[in-house]
Amino acid sequence: MVTEIDRIEKLPRADHASYDQDRIKRCHPGTRVDILANLHSWAIDNSSPSVYWLNGHAGSGKSTIAHSFCSKADTDGTLGASFFCSRDEAALSNLQTIFPTLSFQLAVRYPIFRSYVAKALKEDPTLGNRSLSTQLVRLLVGPLEYSSISTVLVIDALDECRDLEPVSAILSLLSGHVERIPNVKWLITGRPEDHIRTGFDIPSLRSLTKSFILHDVAVLDVNKDIALYLRASLSEGVKRRRAYIVPIPWPEEKDLETLTRQCDGLFIFASTAVMYIFSSYYDPQDRLKDLCRSDHGILSEHGQYGLDCLYAAVLEEAYNALRFRPTDKAAKRALTMLMSAIALSFDPLTSDDLADLLNTKSATIMSLLCHLHAVIKVPVLDCHPISLYHKSFFDYVTDGSRCTNVVYYVNPDTQHCLLAEQCLQLMNSRLRRNPCDLPRYSMNSDLDLKERRKRIGGALVYACTYWISHLCEGKISQKAIDLLEIFVSKRLVQWMEVMSLVDRFSSVISGLHKIHDALSTSSFNDVGQIQKLLDVIYDGRKFASEFRPAVQASASHLYHSALPFAPDASVIRQMHVADIVSEAKVTYGKPSAWEVHDTEIYDKATPRRQAFSNDGKMICVHYASRFQQTSCVFDVATGERLHTFQGTGICFSPDSRTAAVAVGDKSAKIWDLQTGAVRAIINPDEYSPYSYQEGGNCALAFSPSGKYLLIPSKDQMQVWDVSTGEMMWTTTRDDMPPSTLCSTSPNQEPPSEDFCPDRLAWLQEEPPLVVVRHYRYCLAIHNFADRSVTRVFDVPDSGVNDCYYEFFFGLSVKHGILGISDEGILYLRNPYTNQLYGTIEGKRAGSVTFSDHLPIMLFIGEFYDISNPRSPRRLKTEPRYYSRPVFSPTQSLIATVATPYIYIFPLAACFDMESCDASTPFETVGALGQSYQRLLSVSEDAKEVLYIVWQPKATKLHLGDDGITETEVQINLGMPSPVVFAPLIVPVPI
C-alpha cells in the first residue's frame, strides 16, 4: 500500500536547500540584534504585511541574517520551510525546485498539510515537474489554504536563481496568490536587481510587502557589529594558532578600527579578512599589519573597491606562492583553470571529481588551493564539494573591468570553452557501453539512481550533463571542434546511455538542438568538418526523438531496440553496426530513412491551426471539439508540451514571454509562458470561463511592439492597452462602408447574422492599421485611429450564401505584400496602395503563407520566390501535402497539420534552397516620423528608379528618378497619405 510519505518522497526537490546546512553561517552573537528583533516581531504580528523583503547589496549579510532568523523561528515553532538559493549548485539555482522543496518540508512538519499534498500527488504524480504556476497552486497555496496553517516560509538569495524574465517569475506568481493564504508569512532576501525590484513593484504585491534595505542602515551602526565580530573572531583565531605568539590584548584597537573602517558596512569583507589573516603558513600579526598598511579607502559605493583590493591581495599571494615551483608558469595556468572550474561550474564538484575533470591529482588540487581558503570553501572531507564562499568573489574574478590582472582573470568566453574541452576529453576516454554493469534488458529503475551515479563517477556525470552548456557559453575553439568530431563519431550513443541512466535523457534532444544552432551560427575555417558534425548531430536528434520513450526507461534499449530499428541510412546506426551484431535483426517494415520532419507533435484532439512564437522556440496548436477548445504550447525542438490553456484562440506576444488566450466573446487572459500564471485579464467585465464551449472569438493579435491587443467579437473589434487594461479603440459592424471596389455587388452588406472577423494581421501600430478577414463578406484594412475602413476584396455574390465558400489571405509586412486567394487565383497586392503586383493561378482557393525569414511564399503546396513580387518564381518543390501551414519567424522551419499530428519541417526539406535568392536586398524603413528612403517603382528596363526621401521636420517631399535628379513637391503634413508615409519594405529587383 502506498502511504502519504511514499508519495511526497517522490517529489523532485533540492536536498540541501534548508537553512540548517553547513554552507550557511549565522550571525555572530550580539550582532544584527535590532534587525533580527524587527524580523521576529513581523513574523508573529498577524496585522503585519504578509511579505518581508530583506534587500541588500552583495556582502551586506542577507543570508546570515536569514539563517539566524530561521534558527530562532524553528526553535519557536513558527518556521515552516526554507530554501536558500545558490548559484553554485544546479538544484539550488533552479526555479523549478523551489516550490516542491518548500512543499516537501511543510509536509514533513505538518501532517494535515501532508494529507492534502499526498492527495494532489495521487491525482497527478507529475506535479513536481509541472509549470511554476501549477506547482505553487497545487503543492503550496491549495494545501496551505485548506489546512489553515500559520507559518513562515523563507526564500534566501532569490537573485542567485537563473531567471531571465524581466519580472521575477517567483514574485510574479506570489503576487496573485499571497492574499489567499493570509496566515502564511514570506521572508524573501535578494539583491535589488532589476527583475527583483520590478517583481516587488507589482501593485498587488507591493501593498502586501514590507521592505528593509540593509545598505541604507547607517554605516557607523553596521560597523559596530562588524567591530564586535572582528574582535571576537580574531581572538578565537589566535587561540587556535598557538604556534604564533601575539601580544595580549590582540588585535590593537587602532588596527581593529582601521580594519573595521575598510569593511565599510560589508560583512563579507570582514569574514574574508579574518580567513585571510589566519591562512596557513603565515603569521597572523603580519597579515593584519599588511591589511592595515594598505588602507585603501573606499573609492566606490557599497565598498566594492575595498573588497576588490582584498580579493586582489588574496589572489596575488596565491599566485606568488607558486613562483618557487620548478614549473611555476604551468602551475599558474593550472591554478587559473582550477579557479575557473570552481567559479564557472554549473554544479560544485569534490576534489576527486575536479581532479578527474582536469586530468590531475586530488593532492595537486588541494595544494593549489592552500592559499585560497579565504575565498574558496575547501571542505575537510573529500566527499564534500568545493565551492566559492560568496558570489561577490565570482562577480569580481569574472569581470575584466574589476579584476585587471590578466594572470588570474577568469575570462568566461575562454574558460567555458576550456572546460568544455576537458569534458569532451573525459568523455572520449571514459565513456563505454553499460557503464553501470547492469544485466541485459535491465530497466533503469532496477538500480537506485544514487548507485547509478556512483558507478558512472561524479566527474563523468558532470561532463555528460554540462559539456553542451560550457561549449555554448564560451567561444568555441578549433580544439573543441576536433574533440567534438571524435565524440560524435565514437561516443554519442554512449553519452545518450549515461544521460538515460542519470535520468537526464529529456535534455539530450534540446541539448543537441542547442549545439547544432551554436555550430550553425559560428564561423570556422574548415566548413566541411563543421558540415559533417552538423549532419551527425542532426541525425542524433532524430535518433533520440524517435526512440525517446523506450530509452528513457531503459538505457540498454539503445542497443536492444533503438539501433536495430533505426533506418539503414541513419548515420548513428552506421557508426554502431558492430554493436548490434548480436541484437535483433529487422528484416521487414523498417524505413530506409528518417522522416523529413524535425518534430512530430501528437494529440488525440483535432488540430485546427498553429502559430510559432516570434523567437521560433515555441509553437501553439489550437484544438477544438464539440465540447471544448484548448490551445497547447509545445517546445519546437523537442515537441514537449509546455502549457495547456482553455480558450477559443491564442497569440504570442512579440517578445515571446506571454500569450493572450481568448476567454469569452470580448475578453482575454494574458499568460506568463515561463511560469504558466495569469498576468492580467483584458476586459474582465466580459470574462466568461465557459464561453469557449459556446463559440466565442478565435482570432487575437498583439501589435508589433506588444503594447496593444486586438480582440475581435461577433459584432465589434476592440484594441486594448495591455499594460493599463484600457480600451483604446473600437470599430463595429456599422463602420463598414459599402464596397468601393469593382465588385459584382458594389453595395453588398455583410451577412445579417454577424460581423465575423475571423482572421487578422497588424499592418502597422501607429496609426493602428489591421488587415481583417470578415468571413464570407470581405477583406478590409481597418484604421482604428479614425475608424476608417478600406475594403480590399469583396466576396462575389455567388459566395455570400455558400457555406462551402472561403477565401484566404496572407500578409508580409517585411516584404510589403498582401496575398488574397479566391477561387483558384492568388492576387499579390501592395497593402498600402492596393496596387496589384500580379496574379498566380492555382487549382483552387487555398491558404497563402509568407515567410519573414526568407522572401518565400507558400500557396497550395507550391513555394514561390517573391524577391520580385511582379514576377514570382515557382521553386523546385518536394511533393508534400501542406495543410494550414505557418512559417517560423526566426528559423527556416514550417509547421503543417496532418490530423492528428503537427509536423515541423526544415525548409531545406521542402524545396531547393539554392534556387531561392535569399540574398535579395530589402530596404528597411522606419515608422512614421523617422527619416527614410523608399523605392517606389523601377522601369521595365531597370534604368529608371522612382524613390521618396522623407525628412520628419521638412515640408518638402522629394521625388527622384535615376537617383540623381530630384523634384520638390509641396505636401500637406497634417494629413499624411498612407501611400507615402506608412512604414514599408519594398523589394528592390536586381
Beta strands, then each sheet from edge to edge (+ up, - down):
strand 1: 51-55
strand 2: 79-84
strand 3: 151-156
strand 4: 184-190
strand 5: 209-213
strand 6: 376-377
strand 7: 387-388
strand 8: 599-602
strand 9: 607-612
strand 10: 618-624
strand 11: 629-635
strand 12: 641-646
strand 13: 650-652
strand 14: 658-662
strand 15: 668-672
strand 16: 678-682
strand 17: 701-702
strand 18: 708-712
strand 19: 716-721
strand 20: 727-732
strand 21: 757-764
strand 22: 769-774
strand 23: 778-783
strand 24: 788-794
strand 25: 808-812
strand 26: 817-822
strand 27: 825-829
strand 28: 836-841
strand 29: 848-850
strand 30: 856-859
strand 31: 862-865
strand 32: 873-874
strand 33: 886-887
strand 34: 893-898
strand 35: 901-906
strand 36: 932-938
strand 37: 945-950
strand 38: 956-961
strand 39: 965-970
sheet 1: 2+ 3+ 4+ 1+ 5+
sheet 2: 6+ 7-
sheet 3: 8+ 35- 34+ 33-
sheet 4: 9+ 10- 11+ 12-
sheet 5: 13+ 14- 15+ 16-
sheet 6: 17+ 18- 19+ 20-
sheet 7: 21+ 22- 23+ 24-
sheet 8: 25+ 26- 27+ 28-
sheet 9: 29+ 30- 31+ 32-
sheet 10: 36+ 37- 38+ 39-
end
